[in-house]
Amino acid sequence: MTRRMNDYSVAPQEMLSNRHREKWAIILVHWLLTVWGCMNHMFPASYAWGNFSVLAVGIWAIVQRDSLDAIMMFLTGLLLTVLTDIIHVSVFYPPNNYLTDVKRFSIGMAIFSLLLKPLSCYLVYRMYRERGGEYTFNLGATCAGQDRSTYEPIDQQDAPPQWPDSSKTAHHLY
């Protein structure tokens, strides 16, 4: 006996769209690599706190599908963790005589996570664009040579002419 599905139900395998799977894949891969990177306590707590808090913001960005702020904070956090991961790996990399197999694995996973972050940033940026966000870099000050090709003055659409028409004669009152 087969179960008949009505028009409002969705089969479980079709429930997650490709984009939705892509978002969760980013979170899960970076979570797993961060767990493996923290496995040997080689990095300070700031490595774990930074990466896990950015992943928490990523979960918020996935759940709040209409929020541009959430996805932008996730993208910014990913970009910042690229910088902090480079610092953590370069400062806390142990000397060769102290490298055990577990430390090699742990540092390798941290480096692999670091190498995947630019791809993740690109995918998150695409999600940001799909939600209607656009990249603008604004320092808060306007320039004198600003391009105004898209400027449309709204006060001149139906405005009467500034000077009277010379073809019409004026009526004198006396």
C-alpha positions, -999 to 999 in steps of 0.1 A, spaced: 0 0 0 15 33 -10 9 65 9 -6 93 -11 8 127 -5 -14 158 -8 -3 189 -26 9 206 6 33 180 19 68 177 7 88 145 5 116 144 30 144 141 4 130 172 -14 126 192 19 160 208 17 168 227 -14 203 227 -28 209 262 -15 197 252 20 220 221 19 249 243 8 244 266 38 243 237 63 273 220 46 294 251 52 284 251 89 289 214 94 323 212 76 337 242 95 323 228 127 339 195 122 373 210 112 372 234 141 365 205 165 394 185 151 416 216 152 409 221 189 413 184 197 449 187 211 446 219 231 474 233 210 456 265 202 443 289 229 407 292 238 403 322 215 406 299 185 376 279 195 356 308 208 361 328 176 353 300 152 324 285 171 308 319 177 310 327 140 294 293 133 266 302 157 260 334 138 260 312 106 232 291 121 213 324 129 218 335 92 204 302 79 174 303 102 165 340 95 161 337 58 150 373 53 177 389 74 205 407 55 222 416 88 226 380 99 242 369 66 264 400 65 276 393 101 283 357 92 303 369 61 322 394 82 329 368 109 342 344 84 366 370 70 378 379 104 384 343 114 406 340 83 429 366 98 427 352 133 433 317 121 464 328 103 477 344 134 468 314 156 485 289 133 516 310 128 521 319 165 512 285 181 527 261 156 550 238 176 586 231 169 594 199 149 607 180 179 573 185 197 551 174 168 532 142 175 508 126 151 478 140 170 493 175 168 500 172 131 464 160 125 450 189 147 471 216 130 463 200 96 426 203 102 430 239 113 449 247 82 424 228 60 396 249 76 416 280 69 420 270 32 383 264 28 372 297 43 377 318 12 354 294 -7 329 296 21 331 334 20 323 333 -17 293 310 -12 280 331 17 285 363 -4 264 347 -31 237 340 -5 239 376 6 234 388 -30 204 364 -35 187 379 -4 189 413 -21 221 427 -5 245 447 -25 281 455 -18 287 492 -12 318 506 4 308 539 20 331 559 42 303 582 51 317 612 32 306 623 -2 331 633 -28 329 664 -50 334 643 -82 306 619 -74 289 602 -103 254 614 -106 243 596 -137 216 577 -119 204 609 -101 168 618 -109 155 650 -95 119 645 -83 110 682 -81 114 689 -119 89 663 -132 58 683 -131 72 717 -121 59 748 -139 85 767 -159 105 792 -139 99 821 -164 67 830 -181 63 820 -217 72 850 -239 48 840 -267 19 849 -245 12 885 -239 6 898 -205 -27 916 -198 -24 949 -182 -48 957 -155 -50 995 -163 
